Amino acid sequence: TLLSASSVGLSATFLSTQVFNANTAELICHHQVPVNQRFPKEGWVEEDPREILESVHECVERTCEKLQQLNVDVSNIKAVGVTNQRETTVVWDKETGEPLYNAIGESPPPPSEMVASGFSKPYQVFWLDLRTQSTVERLISKTPGRNKNHFKNQTGLPISTYFSAVKLRWMLDNVDEVRRAVLAGRALFGTVDSWIIWCLTGGKDGGVHCTDVSNASRTMLFNIHTMEWDSELCRYFDVPMEILPDIRSSSEIYGYMKCGSLAGVPISGCLGDQSAALVGQTCLQEGQAKNTYGTGCFLLRNTGTKGSVAIAGAMVQWLKDNMGIVKSSSEIESLAAAAGTSYGCYFVPAFSGLYAPYWEPSARGIICGLTQFTNKSHLAFAALEAVCFQTREIVDAMNQDSGVPLMQMQVDGGMTSNRLLMQLQADILCMPVVRPLMSETTSLGAAMAAGAAKGVDVWNLSPDHVVPVTSEKFQPQINPEESEFRYARWKKAVQRAMNWETSEPSSPGTAPLYLRSRSQVVLHLLTCLTALVLF
């Protein structure tokens, strides 16, 4: 009998369902549908929770149809796992089952900024929903010494627009429907996993309101030591604890599918996307780590530590859409390889500030070390190096925190198809980089957690039984001294990027220089050169 575990996954732009063979970890079939993002105002990004749910049902049914076409009985699906963007925030009415506001997600630029900056695709994520910036400033002002890290010992997080509690606080302050429902005792809060599980297990007719520790840990309301919601944090954010989901483990039976082709199948796995990828990469022993290279980078280590790089693949998109240096993102590898060096050029892509380990929102992107010999190939090489340097900074911070040096890096995500990037990463980290040949590691991790749950027991996660993932290994090819020299220059460039953002308003109708088109930037540079000649 074929034992299968299915996972439902939500990314920034797609919702997908995959079915895996629990004996071999082989992907049997999948289905994917786009999820629309909405930009009601500049700096805002939202998704409709109803549309997310409709997409879940569509993906599940289409996947089951594909299984039947493969002559696989749907009854072989023994468990369902859920994986999702962790910080995206939903509030809904438990009596009607309807969302009270759109889900607030991790933000790309709004349409007007995409026009100004040349972004042609709205899903190029900038990771900051700007509506909550004033909320963050107000919250920080309440702490002793205006310290954004005041709660870091309890949460592991700085006070930032990134995390769910800030988005929930904004809803409570600005959305009448949410505020009234909370006062009436009708509101439920959750990240997207909570919304999906509640709906799939019955919704207003007995749906299970829960989340797992990996998602709860990204809300800023969760105490990482007690592994529970923290009453002090809830008082600080003025969030009633009654609206919060129950915190459960990442692998247990939460409830059962209530309708559709999988009715009666247990939902028994729940992991935030990056944690799911850590499991899917089989980083199940202490000290192992993986880095996901996508629009941003997300590095997790099996010690409970995590670091986020806001801009990775989005930097390549910027070089394509804004600067016209390449016609497609895939060209960046050959262009960079043509130079084989950055020729001393360093690119700090702090388009919306710097994330881990700096958490500095005032930083802005810079390119430095330019000479008259610098060309677009050097710039492309510097862009790829920037991804690697940012990863190195997080690895160094994790090594310092844990006291145990990382020995090799597992990698996944769309950018890992770039072999030059993978080799550069090995060189800059001075350690092997291991890339799996199967790309769906996030969904695999959710399926593994679901299949391993007590009462399901179709997937054995003990080290002796885990199916090894077929991988390719990139070994360092430069000496450590050269790596350290380049890394030191990068750190110097990062300091140049700090404290650029000011509160001074721009002239009406004038976009900041970093948002202007290539022709506008060229004109601005020519004007500066003319001024130098004349004066």
C-alpha positions as CSV (number, residue, x, y, z in Angstrom):
1,T,0.0,0.0,0.0
2,L,1.3,3.5,-0.9
3,L,1.3,5.6,2.2
4,S,1.1,9.3,1.4
5,A,1.2,12.6,3.3
6,S,-0.1,15.8,1.7
7,S,0.9,19.4,2.5
8,V,-0.9,22.7,1.8
9,G,1.6,25.6,1.4
10,L,1.1,29.3,1.1
11,S,3.9,31.5,-0.2
12,A,3.8,35.2,-1.1
13,T,2.1,34.7,-4.4
14,F,1.0,31.0,-4.7
15,L,-0.9,28.4,-2.9
16,S,0.0,24.8,-3.6
17,T,-0.7,21.3,-2.6
18,Q,1.8,18.5,-2.8
19,V,1.5,14.7,-2.2
20,F,4.6,12.8,-1.1
21,N,5.4,9.1,-0.7
22,A,6.0,8.5,3.0
23,N,8.4,5.7,2.3
24,T,10.7,7.4,-0.2
25,A,9.9,11.2,0.2
26,E,9.2,11.2,-3.5
27,L,6.9,14.0,-4.8
28,I,4.0,12.2,-6.4
29,C,1.9,15.1,-7.7
30,H,1.0,18.7,-7.0
31,H,-1.2,21.6,-8.0
32,Q,-0.6,25.3,-7.7
33,V,-2.8,28.4,-8.0
34,P,-1.9,32.1,-7.8
35,V,-3.0,34.2,-4.8
36,N,-3.8,37.9,-5.6
37,Q,-2.2,40.6,-3.5
38,R,-4.0,43.9,-3.0
39,F,-2.4,47.4,-2.6
40,P,-5.2,49.7,-1.2
41,K,-2.7,52.4,-0.3
42,E,1.0,53.1,-0.9
43,G,3.1,51.0,1.4
44,W,0.2,48.5,2.1
45,V,-0.2,44.9,1.0
46,E,-3.1,42.7,1.7
47,E,-4.6,39.3,0.8
48,D,-8.3,38.2,1.0
49,P,-8.6,35.4,3.5
50,R,-11.7,34.1,1.7
51,E,-9.7,33.8,-1.5
52,I,-6.9,32.0,0.3
53,L,-9.5,29.4,1.6
54,E,-11.0,29.0,-1.9
55,S,-7.6,28.4,-3.3
56,V,-6.9,25.7,-0.6
57,H,-10.1,23.9,-1.6
58,E,-9.3,24.2,-5.3
59,C,-5.7,22.9,-4.8
60,V,-6.9,19.9,-2.7
61,E,-9.5,18.9,-5.2
62,R,-7.3,19.3,-8.3
63,T,-4.5,17.4,-6.6
64,C,-6.9,14.5,-5.8
65,E,-8.0,14.4,-9.5
66,K,-4.4,14.2,-10.6
67,L,-3.8,11.3,-8.2
68,Q,-6.7,9.4,-9.7
69,Q,-5.3,10.0,-13.2
70,L,-2.1,8.4,-11.9
71,N,-4.2,5.4,-10.7
72,V,-3.5,6.3,-7.0
73,D,-6.4,5.9,-4.6
74,V,-7.0,9.1,-2.7
75,S,-7.6,6.9,0.4
76,N,-3.9,6.4,0.5
77,I,-3.5,10.0,1.8
78,K,-3.1,9.4,5.5
79,A,-2.4,13.0,6.8
80,V,-2.4,16.7,5.8
81,G,0.2,19.2,6.8
82,V,0.0,23.0,6.6
83,T,2.9,25.5,5.9
84,N,2.6,29.2,5.5
85,Q,4.1,32.7,5.6
86,R,4.5,33.1,9.3
87,E,3.9,36.8,10.1
88,T,0.8,37.4,7.8
89,T,-2.0,38.3,10.1
90,V,-5.8,37.4,10.0
91,V,-8.7,38.4,12.3
92,W,-12.1,36.8,11.8
93,D,-15.5,36.5,13.4
94,K,-16.0,33.1,15.0
95,E,-19.8,33.3,14.8
96,T,-20.1,34.1,11.1
97,G,-16.9,32.5,10.0
98,E,-16.1,35.7,8.0
99,P,-12.8,37.6,8.0
100,L,-13.1,41.0,9.6
101,Y,-10.3,42.5,7.5
102,N,-7.9,41.5,4.7
103,A,-4.8,39.6,5.8
104,I,-1.9,42.0,6.3
105,G,1.2,40.4,4.8
106,E,4.8,41.1,4.1
107,S,4.8,44.0,1.7
108,P,6.0,44.6,-1.8
109,P,6.0,48.2,-3.0
110,P,2.6,49.6,-3.9
111,P,1.6,50.2,-7.5
112,S,2.8,53.8,-7.7
113,E,6.2,52.9,-6.3
114,M,6.4,49.9,-8.7
115,V,5.9,52.4,-11.6
116,A,8.5,54.8,-10.1
117,S,11.0,52.1,-9.4
118,G,10.5,50.0,-12.5
119,F,9.1,46.9,-10.7
120,S,6.8,45.2,-13.2
121,K,5.7,42.3,-10.9
122,P,3.8,43.2,-7.7
123,Y,5.2,40.2,-5.9
124,Q,8.7,41.5,-5.6
125,V,8.6,41.6,-1.8
126,F,10.1,44.5,0.2
127,W,9.1,42.7,3.4
128,L,7.8,45.8,5.2
129,D,4.1,46.9,5.4
130,L,4.7,50.6,5.9
131,R,1.3,51.3,7.5
132,T,2.6,50.0,10.9
133,Q,5.8,52.1,11.1
134,S,4.1,54.8,13.3
135,T,2.7,52.0,15.4
136,V,6.2,50.6,15.9
137,E,7.5,54.1,16.8
138,R,4.8,54.5,19.4
139,L,5.4,51.1,20.9
140,I,9.1,51.7,21.1
141,S,8.5,55.0,22.8
142,K,6.7,53.2,25.7
143,T,9.9,51.1,26.5
144,P,12.6,52.2,28.9
145,G,15.2,54.1,26.9
146,R,13.1,53.8,23.7
147,N,14.8,50.4,23.2
148,K,13.5,48.3,20.3
149,N,15.2,45.2,21.8
150,H,13.4,45.6,25.2
151,F,11.5,42.3,24.8
152,K,14.2,40.4,23.0
153,N,15.0,38.2,26.0
154,Q,11.3,37.0,26.1
155,T,10.6,36.9,22.3
156,G,14.0,36.7,20.6
157,L,12.7,39.6,18.4
158,P,13.1,43.4,18.1
159,I,10.0,45.5,18.0
160,S,9.5,45.7,14.2
161,T,6.9,46.1,11.5
162,Y,7.7,42.6,10.5
163,F,5.9,40.7,13.3
164,S,2.2,39.9,13.8
165,A,1.5,41.7,17.1
166,V,2.3,45.1,15.5
167,K,-0.1,44.3,12.6
168,L,-2.8,43.2,15.0
169,R,-2.3,46.3,17.1
170,W,-2.8,48.4,13.9
171,M,-6.1,46.6,13.1
172,L,-7.3,47.2,16.7
173,D,-6.5,50.9,16.3
174,N,-7.8,51.5,12.8
175,V,-10.4,48.9,11.8
176,D,-13.8,49.4,13.5
177,E,-15.1,46.0,12.6
178,V,-12.1,44.3,14.3
179,R,-12.4,46.5,17.4
180,R,-16.1,45.9,17.9
181,A,-15.7,42.1,17.4
182,V,-13.0,42.0,20.0
183,L,-15.0,43.9,22.5
184,A,-18.0,41.7,21.8
185,G,-15.9,38.5,22.3
186,R,-16.5,37.4,18.7
187,A,-13.0,37.9,17.2
188,L,-10.3,35.3,16.7
189,F,-6.7,36.1,15.7
190,G,-4.2,34.0,13.9
191,T,-1.5,33.7,11.3
192,V,-2.6,32.0,8.0
193,D,-2.1,28.5,9.4
194,S,-4.7,29.2,12.1
195,W,-7.2,30.5,9.6
196,I,-6.7,27.5,7.3
197,I,-6.9,24.9,10.0
198,W,-9.9,26.5,11.7
199,C,-11.8,26.6,8.4
200,L,-10.8,23.1,7.3
201,T,-11.8,21.5,10.6
202,G,-15.3,23.0,10.6
203,G,-15.0,26.8,10.9
204,K,-17.9,28.3,12.9
205,D,-19.2,24.7,13.4
206,G,-16.5,23.5,15.8
207,G,-13.4,24.5,13.9
208,V,-10.1,24.1,15.8
209,H,-8.4,27.4,16.7
210,C,-4.7,26.6,17.0
211,T,-1.2,27.4,15.8
212,D,2.2,25.7,16.3
213,V,5.2,27.0,18.1
214,S,7.1,28.0,14.9
215,N,4.3,30.4,13.9
216,A,3.6,31.6,17.4
217,S,7.2,32.5,17.8
218,R,6.9,35.1,15.1
219,T,4.0,37.1,16.6
220,M,6.0,38.9,19.4
221,L,3.3,37.6,21.9
222,F,5.0,34.3,22.5
223,N,7.5,33.6,25.3
224,I,10.3,31.5,23.9
225,H,11.3,30.2,27.3
226,T,7.8,29.2,28.7
227,M,6.6,28.3,25.2
228,E,3.3,30.0,25.9
229,W,1.6,33.3,25.2
230,D,3.1,35.9,27.5
231,S,0.7,38.0,29.6
232,E,3.2,40.8,29.9
233,L,3.6,41.1,26.2
234,C,-0.2,40.9,25.6
235,R,-0.6,43.8,28.1
236,Y,2.1,45.8,26.4
237,F,0.5,45.4,23.0
238,D,-3.0,45.6,24.6
239,V,-4.1,42.4,23.0
240,P,-6.7,40.3,24.8
241,M,-5.4,36.7,25.3
242,E,-8.9,35.3,24.6
243,I,-8.5,35.9,20.8
244,L,-5.2,34.0,20.5
245,P,-5.1,30.4,19.2
246,D,-4.0,27.5,21.3
247,I,-0.3,26.7,20.9
248,R,0.4,23.1,19.8
249,S,3.4,21.2,18.7
250,S,4.3,21.1,15.0
251,S,3.4,17.4,14.7
252,E,0.2,16.2,16.3
253,I,-3.4,15.6,15.2
254,Y,-5.2,19.0,15.5
255,G,-8.5,17.9,13.9
256,Y,-9.9,16.3,10.8
257,M,-10.8,17.5,7.3
258,K,-14.6,18.2,7.3
259,C,-15.4,18.2,3.6
260,G,-14.2,17.5,0.1
261,S,-12.2,14.5,-1.2
262,L,-10.1,14.4,2.0
263,A,-12.9,14.4,4.5
264,G,-11.9,12.5,7.6
265,V,-8.2,12.8,6.9
266,P,-6.3,14.2,10.0
267,I,-4.6,17.6,9.8
268,S,-1.5,16.7,11.8
269,G,1.4,18.9,10.7
270,C,1.8,22.7,11.0
271,L,5.0,24.6,10.5
272,G,6.0,28.1,9.4
273,D,7.5,28.0,5.9
274,Q,11.1,28.4,6.9
275,S,10.8,25.9,9.8
276,A,9.2,23.4,7.4
277,A,12.1,23.8,5.0
278,L,14.5,23.0,7.9
279,V,12.6,19.7,8.5
280,G,12.4,19.0,4.7
281,Q,16.2,19.5,4.5
282,T,16.4,16.8,7.3
283,C,18.2,19.3,9.6
284,L,16.9,17.2,12.5
285,Q,20.1,17.2,14.7
286,E,21.4,20.1,16.8
287,G,23.7,22.5,15.0
288,Q,22.4,21.7,11.5
289,A,21.2,24.7,9.4
290,K,19.6,25.6,6.1
291,N,19.3,28.8,4.1
292,T,16.5,29.5,1.7
293,Y,17.4,31.8,-1.2
294,G,14.3,33.5,-2.7
295,T,13.1,37.1,-2.8
296,G,14.8,37.4,0.6
297,C,17.1,34.9,2.5
298,F,16.0,33.0,5.5
299,L,18.6,31.1,7.6
300,L,17.4,28.7,10.3
301,R,19.5,26.6,12.6
302,N,18.4,23.6,14.7
303,T,18.9,25.5,18.0
304,G,15.9,27.8,17.7
305,T,17.8,30.6,16.0
306,K,16.8,32.4,12.8
307,G,18.0,35.2,10.6
308,S,16.3,37.1,7.8
309,V,17.9,38.9,4.8
310,A,15.3,41.3,3.3
311,I,16.7,41.5,-0.2
312,A,18.3,38.6,-2.2
313,G,16.5,37.6,-5.4
314,A,14.7,41.0,-5.3
315,M,18.1,42.6,-5.9
316,V,18.5,40.6,-9.2
317,Q,15.0,41.7,-10.1
318,W,16.1,45.3,-9.4
319,L,19.1,45.0,-11.7
320,K,16.7,43.7,-14.4
321,D,13.7,46.0,-14.0
322,N,15.2,49.2,-12.8
323,M,18.6,49.3,-14.3
324,G,18.2,47.1,-17.5
325,I,21.5,45.4,-16.8
326,V,20.0,42.0,-17.7
327,K,16.9,41.0,-19.7
328,S,16.0,38.1,-17.4
329,S,17.0,37.0,-13.9
330,S,18.6,33.9,-15.3
331,E,21.2,36.0,-17.2
332,I,22.8,37.3,-14.0
333,E,25.0,34.2,-13.6
334,S,26.6,34.3,-17.0
335,L,27.0,38.1,-16.8
336,A,28.8,37.8,-13.4
337,A,30.8,34.9,-14.6
338,A,32.1,36.9,-17.5
339,A,34.0,39.1,-15.0
340,G,34.7,36.5,-12.3
341,T,35.2,39.3,-9.8
342,S,33.5,42.5,-8.5
343,Y,36.8,44.4,-9.1
344,G,36.4,45.9,-5.6
345,C,32.8,46.9,-6.1
346,Y,30.4,46.3,-3.2
347,F,26.6,46.4,-3.3
348,V,24.6,46.7,-0.1
349,P,20.9,46.2,-1.1
350,A,19.3,47.9,1.9
351,F,16.3,49.0,-0.2
352,S,14.1,49.0,2.9
353,G,16.6,48.9,5.7
354,L,18.7,46.0,7.0
355,Y,17.4,42.9,8.8
356,A,19.4,40.5,10.8
357,P,21.8,41.0,12.5
358,Y,21.4,44.8,12.3
359,W,17.6,45.4,12.4
360,E,18.3,48.9,11.1
361,P,15.4,50.5,9.3
362,S,17.2,53.7,8.5
363,A,19.8,52.0,6.2
364,R,19.5,52.4,2.5
365,G,21.1,50.7,-0.5
366,I,24.5,51.8,-1.8
367,I,27.0,50.7,-4.4
368,C,30.6,51.7,-3.5
369,G,34.1,51.0,-4.6
370,L,33.4,52.1,-8.2
371,T,36.2,53.0,-10.6
372,Q,36.3,54.0,-14.2
373,F,36.9,50.3,-15.1
374,T,33.8,49.0,-13.3
375,N,31.2,47.6,-15.7
376,K,27.9,45.8,-15.5
377,S,29.5,42.4,-15.1
378,H,31.3,43.6,-12.0
379,L,28.1,44.9,-10.7
380,A,26.3,41.6,-11.3
381,F,29.1,39.8,-9.5
382,A,28.8,42.2,-6.6
383,A,25.1,41.6,-6.4
384,L,25.6,37.8,-6.0
385,E,28.4,38.4,-3.5
386,A,26.0,40.6,-1.5
387,V,23.6,37.7,-1.0
388,C,26.5,35.6,0.3
389,F,27.9,38.3,2.6
390,Q,24.6,38.9,4.2
391,T,24.3,35.1,4.8
392,R,27.8,35.1,6.3
393,E,26.8,37.8,8.8
394,I,23.9,35.8,10.1
395,V,26.0,32.6,10.3
396,D,28.6,34.5,12.4
397,A,25.9,35.8,14.7
398,M,24.4,32.3,15.1
399,N,27.9,30.8,15.8
400,Q,28.5,33.5,18.5
401,D,25.1,32.8,20.1
402,S,25.3,29.1,20.1
403,G,29.1,28.7,20.7
404,V,29.1,25.8,18.2
405,P,30.5,26.7,14.7
406,L,28.4,25.6,11.7
407,M,30.3,23.0,9.6
408,Q,28.2,23.0,6.4
409,M,25.2,24.9,5.0
410,Q,22.1,23.2,3.5
411,V,20.4,25.4,0.9
412,D,17.2,25.6,-1.1
413,G,15.0,28.1,-2.9
414,G,14.9,29.5,-6.4
415,M,18.3,31.2,-6.4
416,T,20.1,28.0,-5.7
417,S,19.9,27.1,-9.4
418,N,22.6,29.7,-9.8
419,R,25.8,27.6,-9.6
420,L,28.1,30.6,-9.4
421,L,26.1,31.9,-6.4
422,M,26.4,28.6,-4.6
423,Q,30.2,28.5,-5.2
424,L,30.5,32.1,-4.0
425,Q,28.6,31.1,-0.9
426,A,30.9,28.2,-0.1
427,D,33.9,30.5,-0.7
428,I,32.6,33.3,1.6
429,L,31.4,31.0,4.3
430,C,34.6,28.9,4.1
431,M,32.5,25.8,4.4
432,P,30.7,23.3,2.1
433,V,27.3,24.3,0.7
434,V,24.8,21.4,0.0
435,R,22.0,21.8,-2.5
436,P,19.2,19.2,-2.7
437,L,18.1,18.1,-6.1
438,M,14.4,18.1,-5.0
439,S,13.3,21.7,-4.7
440,E,10.0,21.3,-2.7
441,T,11.7,21.0,0.7
442,T,9.2,23.3,2.5
443,S,6.2,21.3,1.5
444,L,8.1,18.1,2.2
445,G,8.8,19.3,5.7
446,A,5.1,19.9,6.4
447,A,4.3,16.5,5.0
448,M,7.0,14.8,7.2
449,A,5.6,16.5,10.3
450,A,2.1,15.4,9.4
451,G,3.1,11.8,8.7
452,A,5.2,11.5,11.9
453,A,2.3,12.6,14.2
454,K,1.2,10.2,16.9
455,G,-1.9,8.4,15.6
456,V,-0.7,8.8,12.0
457,D,2.7,7.2,12.3
458,V,3.5,6.8,8.6
459,W,6.8,8.8,8.6
460,N,9.7,8.0,10.9
461,L,11.8,11.0,11.7
462,S,14.5,9.3,13.7
463,P,18.0,9.9,12.2
464,D,18.4,6.2,11.4
465,H,15.2,6.1,9.3
466,V,15.0,9.5,7.6
467,V,15.4,9.1,3.9
468,P,18.5,11.1,2.8
469,V,17.9,13.9,0.3
470,T,19.9,13.5,-2.9
471,S,22.2,16.6,-3.0
472,E,25.1,18.3,-4.7
473,K,28.0,19.7,-2.6
474,F,30.0,22.9,-3.4
475,Q,33.4,23.1,-1.7
476,P,35.3,26.3,-0.9
477,Q,37.8,27.1,-3.7
478,I,39.6,30.2,-2.3
479,N,41.9,30.5,0.7
480,P,40.4,31.8,3.9
481,E,42.6,34.9,3.9
482,E,41.0,36.1,0.6
483,S,37.5,35.4,1.9
484,E,38.2,37.4,5.1
485,F,39.6,40.3,3.2
486,R,36.5,40.5,1.0
487,Y,34.2,40.1,4.0
488,A,35.9,42.9,5.9
489,R,35.4,45.2,2.9
490,W,31.7,44.3,2.8
491,K,31.4,45.2,6.5
492,K,32.9,48.5,5.7
493,A,30.4,49.1,2.9
494,V,27.5,48.2,5.3
495,Q,28.6,51.0,7.7
496,R,28.4,53.4,4.8
497,A,24.8,52.4,4.2
498,M,23.7,53.2,7.8
499,N,21.5,56.2,8.8
500,W,20.6,57.4,5.4
501,E,16.8,57.6,5.9
502,T,15.7,60.9,7.4
503,S,12.3,62.4,8.4
504,E,12.7,65.3,6.0
505,P,9.9,65.3,3.5
506,S,10.6,65.2,-0.3
507,S,9.3,67.9,-2.5
508,P,5.7,67.3,-3.6
509,G,5.6,64.8,-6.5
510,T,9.3,64.0,-6.3
511,A,10.2,60.4,-5.7
512,P,13.3,59.6,-3.7
513,L,16.4,59.0,-5.8
514,Y,16.4,55.3,-5.1
515,L,12.9,54.9,-6.5
516,R,13.5,56.8,-9.8
517,S,13.9,55.2,-13.1
518,R,17.3,54.6,-14.7
519,S,16.9,57.6,-17.1
520,Q,16.1,59.9,-14.1
521,V,19.1,58.6,-12.2
522,V,21.4,59.2,-15.3
523,L,20.0,62.7,-15.7
524,H,20.6,63.4,-12.0
525,L,24.2,62.2,-12.3
526,L,24.8,64.3,-15.4
527,T,23.4,67.3,-13.6
528,C,25.8,66.7,-10.7
529,L,28.7,66.4,-13.1
530,T,27.7,69.6,-14.9
531,A,27.6,71.3,-11.5
532,L,31.1,70.1,-10.8
533,V,32.4,71.5,-14.1
534,L,30.7,74.8,-13.7
535,F,31.6,75.4,-10.1
